[in-house]
Amino acid sequence: MDGRTFDVDLVVFDKDGTLIDFHGLWDTRCRDAIERLCTHVEASPQLEA
């Protein structure tokens, strides 16, 4: 990240969402991105729904 290196001892994969709430983390970000995209392409109200 930014050209830096990290000495990593452990990587954890949270396949079933027991450690990180996927929807809590990404839901708002995805909705905001979709809203910006619809605004940018002047989407119809039907598409925005």
Distance bins in CASP14 RR format, pairs under 12 A and 6 or more apart:
PFRMAT RR
TARGET T0000
AUTHOR 0000-0000-0000
RMODE 2
METHOD distances of the structure
MODEL  1
1 8 0 0 0 0 0 1 0 0 0 0 0
12 18 0 0 0 0 0 1 0 0 0 0 0
12 19 1 0 0 1 0 0 0 0 0 0 0
12 20 0 0 0 0 1 0 0 0 0 0 0
13 19 0 0 0 0 1 0 0 0 0 0 0
13 20 0 0 0 0 0 1 0 0 0 0 0
14 20 1 0 1 0 0 0 0 0 0 0 0
14 21 0 0 0 0 1 0 0 0 0 0 0
14 22 0 0 0 0 1 0 0 0 0 0 0
14 25 0 0 0 0 0 1 0 0 0 0 0
15 22 0 0 0 0 0 1 0 0 0 0 0
16 22 0 0 0 0 1 0 0 0 0 0 0
17 23 0 0 0 0 1 0 0 0 0 0 0
17 24 0 0 0 0 0 1 0 0 0 0 0
17 25 0 0 0 0 1 0 0 0 0 0 0
17 26 0 0 0 0 0 1 0 0 0 0 0
19 25 0 0 0 0 0 1 0 0 0 0 0
20 26 0 0 0 0 1 0 0 0 0 0 0
21 27 0 0 0 0 1 0 0 0 0 0 0
21 28 0 0 0 0 0 1 0 0 0 0 0
22 29 0 0 0 0 0 1 0 0 0 0 0
22 30 0 0 0 0 0 1 0 0 0 0 0
23 29 0 0 0 0 0 1 0 0 0 0 0
23 30 0 0 0 0 1 0 0 0 0 0 0
23 31 0 0 0 0 0 1 0 0 0 0 0
24 30 0 0 0 0 0 1 0 0 0 0 0
24 31 0 0 0 0 0 1 0 0 0 0 0
26 32 0 0 0 0 0 1 0 0 0 0 0
26 33 0 0 0 0 1 0 0 0 0 0 0
26 34 0 0 0 0 0 1 0 0 0 0 0
27 33 0 0 0 0 0 1 0 0 0 0 0
27 34 0 0 0 0 0 1 0 0 0 0 0
28 34 0 0 0 0 0 1 0 0 0 0 0
28 35 0 0 0 0 0 1 0 0 0 0 0
29 35 0 0 0 0 0 1 0 0 0 0 0
29 36 0 0 0 0 0 1 0 0 0 0 0
30 36 0 0 0 0 0 1 0 0 0 0 0
30 37 0 0 0 0 0 1 0 0 0 0 0
31 37 0 0 0 0 0 1 0 0 0 0 0
31 38 0 0 0 0 0 1 0 0 0 0 0
31 48 0 0 0 0 0 1 0 0 0 0 0
32 38 0 0 0 0 0 1 0 0 0 0 0
32 39 0 0 0 0 0 1 0 0 0 0 0
33 39 0 0 0 0 0 1 0 0 0 0 0
33 40 0 0 0 0 0 1 0 0 0 0 0
34 40 0 0 0 0 0 1 0 0 0 0 0
34 41 0 0 0 0 0 1 0 0 0 0 0
34 43 0 0 0 0 1 0 0 0 0 0 0
34 47 0 0 0 0 1 0 0 0 0 0 0
34 48 0 0 0 0 1 0 0 0 0 0 0
34 49 0 0 0 0 0 1 0 0 0 0 0
35 41 0 0 0 0 0 1 0 0 0 0 0
35 43 0 0 0 0 1 0 0 0 0 0 0
35 47 0 0 0 0 0 1 0 0 0 0 0
35 48 1 0 0 1 0 0 0 0 0 0 0
35 49 0 0 0 0 0 1 0 0 0 0 0
36 43 0 0 0 0 0 1 0 0 0 0 0
36 48 0 0 0 0 0 1 0 0 0 0 0
37 43 1 0 0 1 0 0 0 0 0 0 0
37 47 0 0 0 0 1 0 0 0 0 0 0
37 48 0 0 0 0 1 0 0 0 0 0 0
38 44 0 0 0 0 1 0 0 0 0 0 0
38 45 0 0 0 0 1 0 0 0 0 0 0
38 46 0 0 0 0 0 1 0 0 0 0 0
38 47 1 0 0 1 0 0 0 0 0 0 0
38 48 1 0 1 0 0 0 0 0 0 0 0
38 49 0 0 0 0 0 1 0 0 0 0 0
39 47 0 0 0 0 0 1 0 0 0 0 0
39 48 0 0 0 0 1 0 0 0 0 0 0
41 47 0 0 0 0 1 0 0 0 0 0 0
41 48 0 0 0 0 0 1 0 0 0 0 0
42 48 0 0 0 0 0 1 0 0 0 0 0
43 49 0 0 0 0 1 0 0 0 0 0 0
END
